[in-house]
Amino acid sequence: MNVLLGITGSVSAYKTPWLVRDLRKAGHDVRVIMTPSARQFVAPLALEATSLHPVIIDPYDPKIQEGGSWHVHLGQWADVMLIAPCSATTLSRLANGLCDTALMTVALSLPSGTPIIVAPAMDTDMWEHATTQRNVEQIIADGAIVIPPDEGELASGLVGKGRLPELEQLVASVVHRPSSDDHRPTSNVQRPTSDGRRPATITITAGPTHEPIDAVRSIVNHSTGLMGFALAEAARDRGMLVTLIAGPVDLPTPFGVERINVRTAADMFSAVQQHAEDDVVIMAAAVADFTPVAPATGKIKKDSVGDEMQITLGRTQDILSWLGSQKRAGQTIVGFALEHENVIEYAEKKLRTKNANMIVANQAGVSRSGFGGSDNTITIISRDGTPAPYPPMSKRACAEVILDHILDLRKENA
């Protein structure tokens, strides 16, 4: 894909040589246009070295003028234009069609239908200013796709919204673009595929749940959420509309995936209920089986309980069983089973008793399997009764295998 990268005068422009590198690693040809102020933050030579193309800054540069209508030719070359970072100034130029830089000259010369993706980066107060938000709404109305800035520590020392999104998200935005009528990258807008069919909807749960004992303590488990997030990315890459229900994990939201954050097993169940009609539901989260019946509203003081403390636990909702009992015709329900022993036996029992279509079994306490780490070792148990074991592999590779099995099941049941 031919990617036209526009870089503007934001301090986060220093990251763009790595952005160019990552885009090229993903197989894209990249050409760069900078605004004059962007040179204050990143050297054009660094961008020429990483893109392997001359960088355009001055629209009246004699070298590019030799090509005649260079801005038209460059616009026709591009499959997509990504402006990252986009300053408040360039955002205003886009909203008002002000054609006074090389970047804007090309942006306004793009053929109809060539997408423009805009990733604003600025201080929080600038981003939240009414004028900036009005400009954002205007360019969305004009057909641009806006990737909202991330939250975090900014160059000013303030903490808030305004950071350039992670490079991985920017690279993903080039291929996995949301619809231009919705600027939120986490929004799943249902739209037909090229052949007119509705894309499959899929909900995936990931991570642990935290069950409160008191205001500061919880019962937790060691789930990292990596397997569920890998499944979300793999499903997105296959064109599915993905909802990711995530427990308390510190992982970035995959681009193009709708994320719902939950904390407790009850929260998880409530969120799953809202998406229980999806075509596929994968319960990859490690949901607590028990929760304190009466968590304290404040902090329990050790002096108030003595040397021992008893906590009464109650069963949480068995979400997989509930999904199985509600399963509609044509729906696919998938569960996970992490066991220390008799893994296949317990997984097969779970498949039957929960009325699931498939169980992904893995063994705890062994190398390259279970919680933590980038790898997993899985066995697929489905209704045909024949376990399908796989060797240790990355969780992303496991996700691809799991989705292959799911799609095969859906074809058989179509």
N, C-alpha and C positions, 0 to 999 in steps of 0.2 A: 504494500500500500504506500502511496506517496503522501507523506505527511508534511504539511507546511507549518512550521513552529514559529509563532510570533512571541517575542520576548520584550517585556516592557520594564519601566523603571521602578521595580520593586526590589527590596533587599534580597528576597528569595530567588532572584535571578541567578545568584551564584550557584544554585543547584542545577542549572539547565545543561551544562556539559554532561552531567550524569544522566539527565533525562534524555538527551540526544543519544547517548551511548545505549541506554536501555531500549529506546525505540528501535535502534538499528539492530540490537540483539534479538528483538522480537520479529525481525525480518522486514522492517519498514525502511524506505528511502526517505531521508529527512533533509529538508532545506530550511534555513533559518533567516528570518527577518527580525531586526531589532529596531526599537525606537532609539533615538539619540541618547536619552537618559539611561537606557539599559546598560550602556557602556560604562556607567559609573559603578556597576555592580558585577559585571562579568566581561572578560576580554573577548572580543570577536575572534581573535586567533584561536582561543581554546575551542570555540564553537566550530570554526572551520576545520580544526584538527579532528574533532569527533564526528562531524557530519560529512566530511570529505567534499564539501561544497563551499564556494564563497558565501560570505554572509552579506546580506543586503541591509544597509542602514539609510543611505542617502538616496532619495528617489531621483536625484539629478546627477548621480554619479555617472561620469562619461562612459565608464566600462559597461554599465548595464543599459545606458541609453543607446549603445551601439546595436542592441537587439531590437530596437523599435519599441513596440507596445509590450515591453517586458512584463508589466503588471498583468496584462491580459494572458500572456503565455504562461506565466507562473500560476495564475488562478486556474487555467485549464489543466495544468499539470497536476494540481493537487487533488487527491481524493478526499481529504479532510484538512481543515485548518484548526490547529490547537493553539490558543493564546494562553501561555502559562509561563510566568505569572502575568496576570492582567492587573495593572494599576487602576486606581480610581480615575485617573486622567483618561486612560485609554477606554475604560468602561464608559465614560461620558462621551468620548468621541464615537464609540460604536452606537450609543443610544441616539446620537444626534447626526450621524452620518458625516462627521467632520473629516475631510480627506486631506490632512496636512502632514502625514508621515508616509514612509514607504509601506509600513505595516497596514495602515488604513487604506492606502491606495489599492493594495491587493485584496484586502478584506471586502471592499466594495466592488471588486471586479470578479469575485468568484461566481461561476455559473450557478444559476438557480438549481437548488438541490444539493449543492456541495455543503456538507455540514460544517458549522463553526462551533467549536467547543471552547468555552471560556472558563478559566480557573482564576478567579480573583484572589489577590493576596495583598493585605493591607492591615493597618492597625484596627483594633476592634471598633473604636469610635467612628472611624472612617467607614468601615463596612456597615455599621448599624445606622449611619446617617440617612435621613429621609431621602436626600438627593441620590445617594448611592443605590438605595433600595428601589427608588423610582427608575433609575437607569437599568437596574437588573430586570425589573418587570418589562421595561421597554424592549430590551434585546431579546428576552424570551418571546415576547409578542411578535418580534420580527423573525423568529425561527431559530435563534441561537440556543445552544445547550449549555447551561451554567452548572459547573461543579462547585457547590458552596465550599468556602474555606473550612479548614479543620480548626478545632479548638486546641489551645496549648499556649506555651510561653512564646511571646513575640519578641522581635528585635528590640522593642522599646522597653522590655522588662515586664510589661503587663502580661497577664494571663487572660486569654479570651479567644473569641473567634476571629480568625484572620490569617492563619497559617496556610501556606500552600499545601494542598493535599499531598499525601505520600506519592513518590514517583511511580510506585507500582499501580496505584489507582489511576494516575494520569495515563500511563501506558495502556491500562485496561480500558480506559474511556474511549480510546481511539477505535477499538474493535467493538466493545460492548456499550453502544451508545443508547441511553434512554431516549424516549421520544422527545422531540423538540417542544412539545406543548407542556412539558413538566420538567422543571430545572432540578428537581431533587434526584440525586443519583441513587437514593435508596428506595425510590418509588417504583413499584411494579405496575406499569400501565398496560392493561390487557390490550393487545393489538394482534390482528391476524398475521399469520405467516404468509410467505409469498404465494402459497397455493390456496390461501383463504381459510385455512384451518386455524383453530384457536390453539396457541401453544399450551402444553401441559403445565398445570400448576403443581407446585411441590412445596411442602412445608418440611423443614428440617429443624430438629431441636439439637442443641449443642451445649456442652459445658456442664458444670455442677449446679446444684441448688444449695442455698444456705438456709438452714432452719434455725431461727433465733431461739436462744436459751434465755437471754435477757437483752438489754439495749445494746450491749457491746460484744456479746459472745454468740457464736453460732455453731451448729453441727455442720461440718463441711466434708467434702471428699476431694480426691486428687485429680479429678477430671480437668483437662486443660482446654477442651473445646476444639482441639486441632482437627480431629476426625470430622466433626460436624461442619466446621468451616471449610475443610477440603471438599466435602460433599456439596456444599453450597456453591463453591466456585466451579466444580465440575458440572453441576446441573445447569448453572448459568451458561457455561460454555457450550452446552448442548441446546441452547435456545429455550430452556424452561423458564417459567416465571417463578422466582424463588423467594420464599419467606423463610428467614432464619430466626428462630426463637432461641436466644442465647442467655444462658445463666451468667453469673458474675465472672467474666473472663476479660483479660486485657488484650484483645485481638482487634485489629482494624476490620471494619465492615467491608467485605468484598464488593467491588464496584458493581452496580446494577442489581444488588440484592437488597430486599426490604428486611430490615433488622428490627426485632422487637426484643428489648432487654427485660429480663425477669430476674427475680431473686429466689423466691421460695418455690417449693413443689406446687403449692396452691396457685401461685402466679403462673407457673408453667402450664398447669392444667387449664386455667382460664384463657391463656393465649392460644393454646392448641384448640380449644373449643371453637374459637373464632375462625379457625382455618381447617376444621375437621372435614369439610366438603372438598378439599383439594384432591386432585387426581392421585397424588402420591404423598404419603406422610411417612417420614423416617424419624423414628425416635432414637437419635444417637446420643441424647443427653443422659448423664448419670443422675437421675432424679432420686432424691432421698426416699427410702421406703418408710421412714418414721420421722415424726416431727414432735417437738415438745408440745404437750397438750395445753399448758398454761405458761407461756413465756412471760418472764417478769417485764414490767414496763420500764423499770430503771435498771441500774447495774446491781447485781447481787453481790453484797459484801461478804467476804469470807468469814468475818467475825459473826455474821448472822446465821451461818449454817454449821459451824463447827468443823470437825475433821472430815466429815463425809457429807455429801449432798446427793440426794436422790432426785432424778428427773423422770417424770412420767411421760412416756412416749406413746403417741397414737399413730395408726397407719395413715399414710398419705393416699391420695387417689391413685389407683393403678391406671395410668393414662393409656398404656398400650392395650390393656383389657377393655377400657372404655371405647377406644377407637375400634377395636375388633367387634365390639357389640353394636357399634353404630355404622359399620362399614357398608357402603352402598355398592351396588353392582358396578363393576368396572374400576373400582378403586383399589389401590395397592397400599397395603400397610406393612411397614418394615420395622422390626425391632432389633435391638442389640442385646447380646448376652455375654457378659464378662464373668468368667468363672475360674475358680482355682483348681477344680477337679471335675471329672466327668463332664467335660465341656459340651461334647456333642449330645450326650444324653439329656442334659438340662436344656440345651438349645432346642432340641426336637420337642421336648415337653412344652417349652414356652411357645413354640410355633402352634401346637395344638390347642393349648388352654387359652391362649390370648386371641385366637382366630386371626393370626397374622398371615400374610402371604409369604413372608421371608424373614429369617433371622440371620443376623451377622454375628457369628460366635468368635470370641477370642479368649485366650487364656491369660489370666493375671499371674504375676510373679515370675514370668519368664522373659528372657531377653527379646527385645524388639517386638513387644506386644503389650497392649493395654494402655493405661494412662501414661502421659508424658512422652517425650521423644517424638521424633519425626516419622518413625516407622510403626508398622503394625503387622500382625500375622492373623489372618482371618480365615474362617471357614463359612461358606454360604450354605444355609439350610433352607430349602424351599419345599413346596408341597409335593414334589415328586419323590421326596424321601431320600434322595441321594446326596450326601454331603459333598461339597466341592471345596477342598482345602487349597490354600494358596501359600506360597513361601513368603517369608518376611519381605516387605517392600514399603516404600514411602506411603504415607497416608493419602497423598494425592493419587498415587497409583491404586491404592485400595478403593478410593472413591470411584475411580473409573470402572473398576471391576464390579463394584456394587451396582452402579448405574447400568452397566451392561446387562447384569442379571435382571434388574428391574424392568428394563425395556424389553428383554426377551419374555418375561412373564406377561407384560402388558400386550405384546403381540399375540401370545398364545390365547389370552383371554379376550381379545378384541372381537 
